[in-house]
């Protein structure tokens, strides 16, 4: 007999069972890009959202969203969809230039990662002539879903105790 059979092995310890709690756990970061009109500050328009699992992923999303927002605010005048639009130059530092400078600076990126790793919310805000744009990253309390699906034919009970059998359907003859 080879050593792969039950006679040659030590007994295995039982599998660990984790309690199924619904306590919120800090497992990630909520990232949002928001536009707030200057004429109606109560109204927020969500431009994008993302749930990141680490500070580095959240900072990476922040950098990419800053570049994307800069392209939207200050598009390339040679873009095919802008060929007939008039070109109007703004003031000294346009919001798109600030966003591009922030996204290209390695020190600011490292600072954002350090703050997010310390569980401190990070916000990057610029103001255009008609709206204020905010890129917000904050630690999030998220409820984790069960790791494994319930067995076939069972649904989790509302009380959270066990498994209820699937509803049966009766057909009339």
CNS distance restraints for C-alpha pairs under 8 A (distance, minus, plus):
assign (resid   1 and name CA) (resid   5 and name CA) 7.24 0.50 0.50
assign (resid   2 and name CA) (resid   8 and name CA) 7.75 0.50 0.50
assign (resid   3 and name CA) (resid   7 and name CA) 7.74 0.50 0.50
assign (resid   3 and name CA) (resid   8 and name CA) 5.11 0.50 0.50
assign (resid   3 and name CA) (resid   9 and name CA) 7.04 0.50 0.50
assign (resid   4 and name CA) (resid   8 and name CA) 6.82 0.50 0.50
assign (resid   4 and name CA) (resid   9 and name CA) 7.33 0.50 0.50
assign (resid   5 and name CA) (resid   9 and name CA) 6.97 0.50 0.50
assign (resid  20 and name CA) (resid 146 and name CA) 7.54 0.50 0.50
assign (resid  22 and name CA) (resid 143 and name CA) 6.47 0.50 0.50
assign (resid  22 and name CA) (resid 144 and name CA) 7.46 0.50 0.50
assign (resid  23 and name CA) (resid 143 and name CA) 6.75 0.50 0.50
assign (resid  24 and name CA) (resid 141 and name CA) 5.62 0.50 0.50
assign (resid  24 and name CA) (resid 142 and name CA) 5.54 0.50 0.50
assign (resid  24 and name CA) (resid 143 and name CA) 4.71 0.50 0.50
assign (resid  24 and name CA) (resid 144 and name CA) 7.37 0.50 0.50
assign (resid  25 and name CA) (resid 141 and name CA) 5.47 0.50 0.50
assign (resid  25 and name CA) (resid 142 and name CA) 5.86 0.50 0.50
assign (resid  25 and name CA) (resid 143 and name CA) 6.27 0.50 0.50
assign (resid  25 and name CA) (resid 144 and name CA) 7.46 0.50 0.50
assign (resid  26 and name CA) (resid 139 and name CA) 7.21 0.50 0.50
assign (resid  26 and name CA) (resid 140 and name CA) 6.00 0.50 0.50
assign (resid  26 and name CA) (resid 141 and name CA) 4.69 0.50 0.50
assign (resid  26 and name CA) (resid 142 and name CA) 6.29 0.50 0.50
assign (resid  27 and name CA) (resid  53 and name CA) 6.28 0.50 0.50
assign (resid  27 and name CA) (resid 140 and name CA) 7.06 0.50 0.50
assign (resid  27 and name CA) (resid 141 and name CA) 6.77 0.50 0.50
assign (resid  27 and name CA) (resid 142 and name CA) 6.51 0.50 0.50
assign (resid  28 and name CA) (resid  51 and name CA) 6.71 0.50 0.50
assign (resid  28 and name CA) (resid  52 and name CA) 5.45 0.50 0.50
assign (resid  28 and name CA) (resid  53 and name CA) 4.26 0.50 0.50
assign (resid  28 and name CA) (resid  54 and name CA) 5.98 0.50 0.50
assign (resid  28 and name CA) (resid  55 and name CA) 7.93 0.50 0.50
assign (resid  28 and name CA) (resid 139 and name CA) 6.14 0.50 0.50
assign (resid  28 and name CA) (resid 140 and name CA) 5.64 0.50 0.50
assign (resid  28 and name CA) (resid 141 and name CA) 7.35 0.50 0.50
assign (resid  28 and name CA) (resid 142 and name CA) 7.45 0.50 0.50
assign (resid  29 and name CA) (resid  51 and name CA) 5.71 0.50 0.50
assign (resid  29 and name CA) (resid  52 and name CA) 5.05 0.50 0.50
assign (resid  29 and name CA) (resid  53 and name CA) 6.29 0.50 0.50
assign (resid  29 and name CA) (resid  54 and name CA) 7.03 0.50 0.50
assign (resid  29 and name CA) (resid  55 and name CA) 7.32 0.50 0.50
assign (resid  29 and name CA) (resid  58 and name CA) 6.61 0.50 0.50
assign (resid  29 and name CA) (resid 137 and name CA) 6.47 0.50 0.50
assign (resid  29 and name CA) (resid 138 and name CA) 5.46 0.50 0.50
assign (resid  29 and name CA) (resid 139 and name CA) 4.37 0.50 0.50
assign (resid  29 and name CA) (resid 140 and name CA) 4.95 0.50 0.50
assign (resid  30 and name CA) (resid  49 and name CA) 7.47 0.50 0.50
assign (resid  30 and name CA) (resid  50 and name CA) 6.19 0.50 0.50
assign (resid  30 and name CA) (resid  51 and name CA) 4.88 0.50 0.50
assign (resid  30 and name CA) (resid  52 and name CA) 6.50 0.50 0.50
assign (resid  30 and name CA) (resid 136 and name CA) 7.99 0.50 0.50
assign (resid  30 and name CA) (resid 137 and name CA) 5.67 0.50 0.50
assign (resid  30 and name CA) (resid 138 and name CA) 5.43 0.50 0.50
assign (resid  30 and name CA) (resid 139 and name CA) 6.21 0.50 0.50
assign (resid  30 and name CA) (resid 140 and name CA) 5.62 0.50 0.50
assign (resid  31 and name CA) (resid  49 and name CA) 5.48 0.50 0.50
assign (resid  31 and name CA) (resid  50 and name CA) 5.01 0.50 0.50
assign (resid  31 and name CA) (resid  51 and name CA) 6.05 0.50 0.50
assign (resid  31 and name CA) (resid  52 and name CA) 7.24 0.50 0.50
assign (resid  31 and name CA) (resid  58 and name CA) 6.82 0.50 0.50
assign (resid  31 and name CA) (resid  61 and name CA) 7.74 0.50 0.50
assign (resid  31 and name CA) (resid  62 and name CA) 7.69 0.50 0.50
assign (resid  31 and name CA) (resid 135 and name CA) 7.45 0.50 0.50
assign (resid  31 and name CA) (resid 136 and name CA) 5.68 0.50 0.50
assign (resid  31 and name CA) (resid 137 and name CA) 4.40 0.50 0.50
assign (resid  31 and name CA) (resid 138 and name CA) 6.65 0.50 0.50
assign (resid  32 and name CA) (resid  46 and name CA) 7.09 0.50 0.50
assign (resid  32 and name CA) (resid  47 and name CA) 7.53 0.50 0.50
assign (resid  32 and name CA) (resid  48 and name CA) 5.71 0.50 0.50
assign (resid  32 and name CA) (resid  49 and name CA) 4.38 0.50 0.50
assign (resid  32 and name CA) (resid  50 and name CA) 6.51 0.50 0.50
assign (resid  32 and name CA) (resid 135 and name CA) 5.88 0.50 0.50
assign (resid  32 and name CA) (resid 136 and name CA) 5.23 0.50 0.50
assign (resid  32 and name CA) (resid 137 and name CA) 6.50 0.50 0.50
assign (resid  33 and name CA) (resid  46 and name CA) 5.98 0.50 0.50
assign (resid  33 and name CA) (resid  47 and name CA) 5.20 0.50 0.50
assign (resid  33 and name CA) (resid  48 and name CA) 5.05 0.50 0.50
assign (resid  33 and name CA) (resid  49 and name CA) 6.34 0.50 0.50
assign (resid  33 and name CA) (resid  65 and name CA) 7.59 0.50 0.50
assign (resid  33 and name CA) (resid 133 and name CA) 7.33 0.50 0.50
assign (resid  33 and name CA) (resid 134 and name CA) 5.83 0.50 0.50
assign (resid  33 and name CA) (resid 135 and name CA) 4.56 0.50 0.50
assign (resid  33 and name CA) (resid 136 and name CA) 6.37 0.50 0.50
assign (resid  34 and name CA) (resid  44 and name CA) 6.46 0.50 0.50
assign (resid  34 and name CA) (resid  45 and name CA) 5.58 0.50 0.50
assign (resid  34 and name CA) (resid  46 and name CA) 4.53 0.50 0.50
assign (resid  34 and name CA) (resid  47 and name CA) 5.47 0.50 0.50
assign (resid  34 and name CA) (resid  48 and name CA) 7.25 0.50 0.50
assign (resid  34 and name CA) (resid 133 and name CA) 5.75 0.50 0.50
assign (resid  34 and name CA) (resid 134 and name CA) 5.21 0.50 0.50
assign (resid  34 and name CA) (resid 135 and name CA) 6.43 0.50 0.50
assign (resid  34 and name CA) (resid 136 and name CA) 7.87 0.50 0.50
assign (resid  35 and name CA) (resid  44 and name CA) 5.88 0.50 0.50
assign (resid  35 and name CA) (resid  45 and name CA) 5.05 0.50 0.50
assign (resid  35 and name CA) (resid  46 and name CA) 6.38 0.50 0.50
assign (resid  35 and name CA) (resid  47 and name CA) 6.82 0.50 0.50
assign (resid  35 and name CA) (resid 131 and name CA) 6.41 0.50 0.50
assign (resid  35 and name CA) (resid 132 and name CA) 5.77 0.50 0.50
assign (resid  35 and name CA) (resid 133 and name CA) 4.54 0.50 0.50
assign (resid  35 and name CA) (resid 134 and name CA) 6.45 0.50 0.50
assign (resid  36 and name CA) (resid  40 and name CA) 7.52 0.50 0.50
assign (resid  36 and name CA) (resid  41 and name CA) 5.88 0.50 0.50
assign (resid  36 and name CA) (resid  42 and name CA) 7.75 0.50 0.50
assign (resid  36 and name CA) (resid  43 and name CA) 6.29 0.50 0.50
assign (resid  36 and name CA) (resid  44 and name CA) 4.86 0.50 0.50
assign (resid  36 and name CA) (resid  45 and name CA) 6.32 0.50 0.50
assign (resid  36 and name CA) (resid 131 and name CA) 5.47 0.50 0.50
assign (resid  36 and name CA) (resid 132 and name CA) 5.08 0.50 0.50
assign (resid  36 and name CA) (resid 133 and name CA) 6.28 0.50 0.50
assign (resid  37 and name CA) (resid  41 and name CA) 5.80 0.50 0.50
assign (resid  37 and name CA) (resid  43 and name CA) 6.95 0.50 0.50
assign (resid  37 and name CA) (resid  44 and name CA) 7.31 0.50 0.50
assign (resid  37 and name CA) (resid 130 and name CA) 6.22 0.50 0.50
assign (resid  37 and name CA) (resid 131 and name CA) 4.26 0.50 0.50
assign (resid  37 and name CA) (resid 132 and name CA) 6.29 0.50 0.50
assign (resid  38 and name CA) (resid 130 and name CA) 5.80 0.50 0.50
assign (resid  38 and name CA) (resid 131 and name CA) 5.01 0.50 0.50
assign (resid  38 and name CA) (resid 132 and name CA) 6.65 0.50 0.50
assign (resid  39 and name CA) (resid 130 and name CA) 7.75 0.50 0.50
assign (resid  50 and name CA) (resid  61 and name CA) 7.87 0.50 0.50
assign (resid  51 and name CA) (resid  58 and name CA) 7.85 0.50 0.50
assign (resid  52 and name CA) (resid  57 and name CA) 5.71 0.50 0.50
assign (resid  52 and name CA) (resid  58 and name CA) 5.26 0.50 0.50
assign (resid  53 and name CA) (resid  57 and name CA) 6.78 0.50 0.50
assign (resid  53 and name CA) (resid  58 and name CA) 7.55 0.50 0.50
assign (resid  54 and name CA) (resid  58 and name CA) 6.33 0.50 0.50
assign (resid  55 and name CA) (resid  59 and name CA) 6.11 0.50 0.50
assign (resid  55 and name CA) (resid 113 and name CA) 5.59 0.50 0.50
assign (resid  55 and name CA) (resid 114 and name CA) 7.96 0.50 0.50
assign (resid  55 and name CA) (resid 116 and name CA) 5.33 0.50 0.50
assign (resid  55 and name CA) (resid 117 and name CA) 5.50 0.50 0.50
assign (resid  56 and name CA) (resid  60 and name CA) 6.06 0.50 0.50
assign (resid  56 and name CA) (resid 113 and name CA) 5.80 0.50 0.50
assign (resid  57 and name CA) (resid  61 and name CA) 6.16 0.50 0.50
assign (resid  58 and name CA) (resid  62 and name CA) 6.19 0.50 0.50
assign (resid  58 and name CA) (resid 113 and name CA) 7.96 0.50 0.50
assign (resid  58 and name CA) (resid 137 and name CA) 6.92 0.50 0.50
assign (resid  59 and name CA) (resid  63 and name CA) 6.19 0.50 0.50
assign (resid  59 and name CA) (resid 109 and name CA) 6.80 0.50 0.50
assign (resid  59 and name CA) (resid 112 and name CA) 6.22 0.50 0.50
assign (resid  59 and name CA) (resid 113 and name CA) 5.84 0.50 0.50
assign (resid  59 and name CA) (resid 116 and name CA) 7.96 0.50 0.50
assign (resid  60 and name CA) (resid  64 and name CA) 6.23 0.50 0.50
assign (resid  61 and name CA) (resid  65 and name CA) 5.92 0.50 0.50
assign (resid  62 and name CA) (resid  66 and name CA) 6.06 0.50 0.50
assign (resid  62 and name CA) (resid 135 and name CA) 6.88 0.50 0.50
assign (resid  62 and name CA) (resid 137 and name CA) 7.66 0.50 0.50
assign (resid  63 and name CA) (resid  67 and name CA) 6.39 0.50 0.50
assign (resid  63 and name CA) (resid 102 and name CA) 7.85 0.50 0.50
assign (resid  63 and name CA) (resid 103 and name CA) 5.03 0.50 0.50
assign (resid  63 and name CA) (resid 109 and name CA) 7.54 0.50 0.50
assign (resid  64 and name CA) (resid  68 and name CA) 6.17 0.50 0.50
assign (resid  64 and name CA) (resid 103 and name CA) 7.50 0.50 0.50
assign (resid  65 and name CA) (resid  69 and name CA) 5.95 0.50 0.50
assign (resid  65 and name CA) (resid 135 and name CA) 7.77 0.50 0.50
assign (resid  66 and name CA) (resid  70 and name CA) 6.07 0.50 0.50
assign (resid  66 and name CA) (resid  99 and name CA) 5.47 0.50 0.50
assign (resid  66 and name CA) (resid 100 and name CA) 6.95 0.50 0.50
assign (resid  66 and name CA) (resid 102 and name CA) 7.84 0.50 0.50
assign (resid  66 and name CA) (resid 103 and name CA) 6.30 0.50 0.50
assign (resid  66 and name CA) (resid 135 and name CA) 7.60 0.50 0.50
assign (resid  67 and name CA) (resid  71 and name CA) 6.30 0.50 0.50
assign (resid  67 and name CA) (resid  99 and name CA) 6.56 0.50 0.50
assign (resid  67 and name CA) (resid 100 and name CA) 5.91 0.50 0.50
assign (resid  67 and name CA) (resid 103 and name CA) 6.46 0.50 0.50
assign (resid  68 and name CA) (resid  72 and name CA) 6.35 0.50 0.50
assign (resid  69 and name CA) (resid  73 and name CA) 6.11 0.50 0.50
assign (resid  69 and name CA) (resid  96 and name CA) 7.35 0.50 0.50
assign (resid  69 and name CA) (resid  99 and name CA) 7.73 0.50 0.50
assign (resid  70 and name CA) (resid  74 and name CA) 5.92 0.50 0.50
assign (resid  70 and name CA) (resid  75 and name CA) 7.77 0.50 0.50
assign (resid  70 and name CA) (resid  95 and name CA) 7.38 0.50 0.50
assign (resid  70 and name CA) (resid  96 and name CA) 4.22 0.50 0.50
assign (resid  70 and name CA) (resid  97 and name CA) 7.16 0.50 0.50
assign (resid  70 and name CA) (resid  99 and name CA) 5.89 0.50 0.50
assign (resid  70 and name CA) (resid 100 and name CA) 6.40 0.50 0.50
assign (resid  71 and name CA) (resid  75 and name CA) 5.08 0.50 0.50
assign (resid  71 and name CA) (resid  76 and name CA) 7.58 0.50 0.50
assign (resid  71 and name CA) (resid  96 and name CA) 7.18 0.50 0.50
assign (resid  73 and name CA) (resid  95 and name CA) 7.68 0.50 0.50
assign (resid  73 and name CA) (resid  96 and name CA) 5.96 0.50 0.50
assign (resid  74 and name CA) (resid  96 and name CA) 5.87 0.50 0.50
assign (resid  75 and name CA) (resid  79 and name CA) 7.42 0.50 0.50
assign (resid  77 and name CA) (resid  82 and name CA) 6.18 0.50 0.50
assign (resid  77 and name CA) (resid  83 and name CA) 7.07 0.50 0.50
assign (resid  77 and name CA) (resid  87 and name CA) 7.35 0.50 0.50
assign (resid  78 and name CA) (resid  82 and name CA) 6.79 0.50 0.50
assign (resid  78 and name CA) (resid  83 and name CA) 6.34 0.50 0.50
assign (resid  79 and name CA) (resid  83 and name CA) 6.51 0.50 0.50
assign (resid  90 and name CA) (resid  94 and name CA) 6.74 0.50 0.50
assign (resid  93 and name CA) (resid  97 and name CA) 6.41 0.50 0.50
assign (resid  93 and name CA) (resid  98 and name CA) 6.90 0.50 0.50
assign (resid  94 and name CA) (resid  98 and name CA) 6.57 0.50 0.50
assign (resid  94 and name CA) (resid 128 and name CA) 7.84 0.50 0.50
assign (resid  95 and name CA) (resid  99 and name CA) 6.25 0.50 0.50
assign (resid  95 and name CA) (resid 126 and name CA) 5.72 0.50 0.50
assign (resid  95 and name CA) (resid 127 and name CA) 6.49 0.50 0.50
assign (resid  95 and name CA) (resid 128 and name CA) 6.36 0.50 0.50
assign (resid  96 and name CA) (resid 100 and name CA) 6.15 0.50 0.50
assign (resid  97 and name CA) (resid 101 and name CA) 6.08 0.50 0.50
assign (resid  98 and name CA) (resid 102 and name CA) 6.14 0.50 0.50
assign (resid  98 and name CA) (resid 126 and name CA) 7.95 0.50 0.50
assign (resid  99 and name CA) (resid 103 and name CA) 6.10 0.50 0.50
assign (resid  99 and name CA) (resid 126 and name CA) 7.96 0.50 0.50
assign (resid 100 and name CA) (resid 104 and name CA) 6.12 0.50 0.50
assign (resid 101 and name CA) (resid 105 and name CA) 6.20 0.50 0.50
assign (resid 102 and name CA) (resid 108 and name CA) 6.59 0.50 0.50
assign (resid 102 and name CA) (resid 109 and name CA) 7.75 0.50 0.50
assign (resid 103 and name CA) (resid 108 and name CA) 7.95 0.50 0.50
assign (resid 103 and name CA) (resid 109 and name CA) 7.24 0.50 0.50
assign (resid 105 and name CA) (resid 109 and name CA) 6.46 0.50 0.50
assign (resid 106 and name CA) (resid 110 and name CA) 6.16 0.50 0.50
assign (resid 107 and name CA) (resid 111 and name CA) 6.08 0.50 0.50
assign (resid 108 and name CA) (resid 112 and name CA) 6.17 0.50 0.50
assign (resid 109 and name CA) (resid 113 and name CA) 6.41 0.50 0.50
assign (resid 110 and name CA) (resid 114 and name CA) 6.19 0.50 0.50
assign (resid 111 and name CA) (resid 115 and name CA) 6.19 0.50 0.50
assign (resid 112 and name CA) (resid 116 and name CA) 6.11 0.50 0.50
assign (resid 112 and name CA) (resid 122 and name CA) 6.85 0.50 0.50
assign (resid 113 and name CA) (resid 117 and name CA) 6.00 0.50 0.50
assign (resid 114 and name CA) (resid 118 and name CA) 6.32 0.50 0.50
assign (resid 115 and name CA) (resid 119 and name CA) 6.51 0.50 0.50
assign (resid 115 and name CA) (resid 120 and name CA) 5.31 0.50 0.50
assign (resid 115 and name CA) (resid 121 and name CA) 7.25 0.50 0.50
assign (resid 115 and name CA) (resid 122 and name CA) 7.12 0.50 0.50
assign (resid 116 and name CA) (resid 120 and name CA) 5.29 0.50 0.50
assign (resid 116 and name CA) (resid 121 and name CA) 6.34 0.50 0.50
assign (resid 116 and name CA) (resid 122 and name CA) 6.91 0.50 0.50
assign (resid 116 and name CA) (resid 137 and name CA) 7.98 0.50 0.50
assign (resid 116 and name CA) (resid 138 and name CA) 7.57 0.50 0.50
assign (resid 116 and name CA) (resid 139 and name CA) 7.56 0.50 0.50
assign (resid 119 and name CA) (resid 138 and name CA) 7.63 0.50 0.50
assign (resid 119 and name CA) (resid 139 and name CA) 5.99 0.50 0.50
assign (resid 120 and name CA) (resid 138 and name CA) 7.01 0.50 0.50
assign (resid 120 and name CA) (resid 139 and name CA) 7.31 0.50 0.50
assign (resid 121 and name CA) (resid 136 and name CA) 7.51 0.50 0.50
assign (resid 121 and name CA) (resid 137 and name CA) 5.75 0.50 0.50
assign (resid 121 and name CA) (resid 138 and name CA) 4.28 0.50 0.50
assign (resid 121 and name CA) (resid 139 and name CA) 6.51 0.50 0.50
assign (resid 122 and name CA) (resid 136 and name CA) 5.97 0.50 0.50
assign (resid 122 and name CA) (resid 137 and name CA) 5.21 0.50 0.50
assign (resid 122 and name CA) (resid 138 and name CA) 6.37 0.50 0.50
assign (resid 123 and name CA) (resid 134 and name CA) 6.68 0.50 0.50
assign (resid 123 and name CA) (resid 135 and name CA) 5.61 0.50 0.50
assign (resid 123 and name CA) (resid 136 and name CA) 4.48 0.50 0.50
assign (resid 123 and name CA) (resid 137 and name CA) 6.30 0.50 0.50
assign (resid 124 and name CA) (resid 134 and name CA) 5.62 0.50 0.50
assign (resid 124 and name CA) (resid 135 and name CA) 5.06 0.50 0.50
assign (resid 124 and name CA) (resid 136 and name CA) 6.53 0.50 0.50
assign (resid 125 and name CA) (resid 132 and name CA) 7.04 0.50 0.50
assign (resid 125 and name CA) (resid 133 and name CA) 5.63 0.50 0.50
assign (resid 125 and name CA) (resid 134 and name CA) 4.34 0.50 0.50
assign (resid 125 and name CA) (resid 135 and name CA) 6.36 0.50 0.50
assign (resid 126 and name CA) (resid 132 and name CA) 5.87 0.50 0.50
assign (resid 126 and name CA) (resid 133 and name CA) 5.38 0.50 0.50
assign (resid 126 and name CA) (resid 134 and name CA) 6.59 0.50 0.50
assign (resid 127 and name CA) (resid 131 and name CA) 6.02 0.50 0.50
assign (resid 127 and name CA) (resid 132 and name CA) 4.26 0.50 0.50
assign (resid 127 and name CA) (resid 133 and name CA) 6.11 0.50 0.50
assign (resid 128 and name CA) (resid 132 and name CA) 6.06 0.50 0.50
assign (resid 128 and name CA) (resid 133 and name CA) 7.73 0.50 0.50
assign (resid 150 and name CA) (resid 154 and name CA) 6.29 0.50 0.50
assign (resid 150 and name CA) (resid 155 and name CA) 6.43 0.50 0.50
assign (resid 150 and name CA) (resid 156 and name CA) 6.89 0.50 0.50
assign (resid 150 and name CA) (resid 163 and name CA) 7.75 0.50 0.50
assign (resid 151 and name CA) (resid 155 and name CA) 7.86 0.50 0.50
assign (resid 153 and name CA) (resid 165 and name CA) 6.22 0.50 0.50
assign (resid 153 and name CA) (resid 166 and name CA) 5.22 0.50 0.50
assign (resid 154 and name CA) (resid 163 and name CA) 5.64 0.50 0.50
assign (resid 154 and name CA) (resid 164 and name CA) 5.49 0.50 0.50
assign (resid 154 and name CA) (resid 165 and name CA) 4.77 0.50 0.50
assign (resid 154 and name CA) (resid 166 and name CA) 5.24 0.50 0.50
assign (resid 155 and name CA) (resid 163 and name CA) 5.66 0.50 0.50
assign (resid 155 and name CA) (resid 164 and name CA) 5.45 0.50 0.50
assign (resid 155 and name CA) (resid 165 and name CA) 6.56 0.50 0.50
assign (resid 155 and name CA) (resid 166 and name CA) 6.40 0.50 0.50
assign (resid 156 and name CA) (resid 160 and name CA) 6.59 0.50 0.50
assign (resid 156 and name CA) (resid 161 and name CA) 7.90 0.50 0.50
assign (resid 156 and name CA) (resid 162 and name CA) 6.31 0.50 0.50
assign (resid 156 and name CA) (resid 163 and name CA) 4.93 0.50 0.50
assign (resid 156 and name CA) (resid 164 and name CA) 6.22 0.50 0.50
assign (resid 157 and name CA) (resid 161 and name CA) 6.40 0.50 0.50
assign (resid 157 and name CA) (resid 162 and name CA) 5.97 0.50 0.50
assign (resid 157 and name CA) (resid 163 and name CA) 5.58 0.50 0.50
assign (resid 157 and name CA) (resid 164 and name CA) 5.66 0.50 0.50
